[in-house]
């Protein structure tokens, strides 16, 4: 883009500079992470319903805490219910407490390990899946999703993992070698769910009104599969997920961070490796639904696992060392910005409209109208037609990036008017409105006039994600073409 003053090439833009100063935005203290961890390895005695113990749940509790820590949840904001504490009433009370603690935009991790079950509900005409608390007063998936909804209605992202199964296929043979099925009391009528409608936690969450954009559900197995517990290690899916959280998951699409989808793909490789060679046993499938692009563990990169001095913590067994995934083509820069936008809180609506969707090189200026449903701070990143990624706003000439709910900002302002400067092609602009100011210095990029150009590598993408998506935010993208 072009101006009568000083011209600076910036990807597809040439800028005229005017003198101005910009205050630096500061990071606000973080307290926006919460966890509820539930594990039931021992059940109340009931002659009418015998539910066997699961020795690995104690290990799962350690692993779940480790995953919560990876997600930035402080110990003071982690609610833990185990065995006798994990009664129906205990779970209800914990969910109520969690709801009072969570503030708009916070992120919440909910984990459950234990037996699942299933029964046929004649009224629903389907097999209903349940989670079994210590006192055997089951939660149906529909009920549990309904109980989660008040938390999900407030949280920016709700990340749910449950390591249980509901299939009756292993009723006759509950143990295979060291592996014990994590189900109990499934009647024959529901042991072949492929022949009957089944209401999974995912479908129940959708029915309860939990938005798919703001919720991630990970289950240890499909509804018609058996997931396993190992007394010396924990749930197979939980062990796999923890290993992936702690360094094994890879950024296969080149986005600069490990998404929930990549986390699950890593866990599935571990499950298949662990069960390889078990006679008569096929690996179960770790499943995911909801916002698969969400990055649950921050943007700081994965650190290698280190041995723990905690004797209850299971070491990563050699037989679950998963092979690396096949190499994939890194996503394009415009696709990368679009993926950041998919991680936004759907309740924080951002609208951006370009005055012109097509700009003539050398004469037409960029003009954007930005509105937001919430108060916040505006950031604009651009994937230029030349392949560069640049933080356009705020910048050294204009640091006034606060926006009020319902307000319309017209950008660029006169101090940094931008005229199309080529090359011909499409520029994608990501407009993010964050719930708190972020420090552009986090990008650690290269100055390009008053702007900051992100490093053209995985670290640069990781830093841009951390800058824009590490707290609650709304986002929208717009494409602007430059033509001769």
C-alpha positions, 0 to 999 in steps of 0.5 A: 500500500502507498502514501505520499510519505515514507514507503515501506514494502510489507508483503503485499502492502506499502505504507506511508508513515506518520509520527505517533507513539504507542503504549505497550499492552501488558499481560494480565495475571492468569487465573482462568483455568479450572479442572474437575477430576473424578476417578472411581476404582472402588465401588459400594458393595451391593449384592444386586449389582456387583461392580468390580474394582479397577486398580488402574484408576489410582494411576489415572488420577495422577495422570489427570492431574498431570494433564490439568497442570499441562493445561495451566490449571493451578492446584488450587483450582483443581477439584478432585473426587476419588472413590468414596468421595465420588458419589452421586451427591459428591459429583453434583456438589462438585459441579455446582462448586465449579460453576461458581468458580468459573468466570466468562471465558475461562477454560475448564477440564473435566475428567472421569475414569471408571466403569461405564454401563448401558441399559435399554430405555423403552421410552427413548427406544435406545440403549442409554449410556451411563457413568457409574459413581461410587454409590452405583447411582448412575449418571446417564450421558443425557443427565451428565451433559445437562449438568455440565451445561451451566459450566459450558455456558460460561466457560470459553472452552470446556474440555471433557475426557472420559475413560470408560466404556459402555459396550457389553461385548466383553461381559463374558470375558472381562479380562484379557491378559493384564487388561480389564474392561472398563464396563459393568452390568451391560445387559445382553439387549444392549451388548450389540449397540450397532443394532440399536440407537445409542445416545453417546455423551457427544450426542447428549451434549448437543441435545443439551445445547452445549455448542460444538465450537466451545466444547471438546469431548474425548472418549476412550472408545467408540460406543460399541467398543471396550476400553481397558484398565491396567492395574499397574499403569491406569486406563490405556487411553489415559496413559496414551493421552498423558504421554501425548500431552507430555511430548509425544504429540506432534504438530503435524499440520504446521500450525505451531501448536498441538490441536485436540485432533492431533492429541487424539491421533497421537493417543490412538497410535499409542493404543494400537501399539500397546494392544498389538499382538494381543490375540483376539483383540482389536484396538479400541478407538479414542474418539473426539467430537466438538472443536477439534482445532482447539489447542488445550495445552497452551502454545509453549511447545511440548517438553520431553517426559522426565521420570517421576519420583512419585511411586504411584505414577506409572512409567511409560512402558516400552511397549506403548512407544508409538511410531511417529506420524507420517509427515504432512504438508504444513497448512498455508498461511491463510489456512493457519489464520482461519484455524486460529479463528476457529478456536474463538469463543463463539459467544464473543461475536466479531464482525469485520467488513471490508469497504472493498473486497478488491483493491486496485494496486497503486490506488485503492486503500484498505478500509475495515469496519470492526464491531464486537459483541464484547468489550476487548482489545483488537488485534489484526494479523495479515497473511499477505499475498506474498506469503508473509504473516504480519501483525498490523494492529496495534502498531508503533503508530497506533496503540489505541486498540480498545473496543467497546461492545457495539462500537465500530472501529474503522481501520486503518486510521489516517496515521497508517493509511494502507494503499494496495501495493501488490503483488496481485493475489489475496490477503487474508486478515484475521481480526481478533478481539481478546478479553484482555490486552496482550503484549505484541512483544510475545511475537518476537518478530521482525520490525517492518516499519511500525508493524511486526512480521512474524517469523516464517516457521513453526515458532513464529506461528506458535507465538502468534497463536499464543498472542491471540488465542491464549485467553478468551477471544472472538475472531473473524476473517476477511479476504481482500484481493489485490489486482492490477 
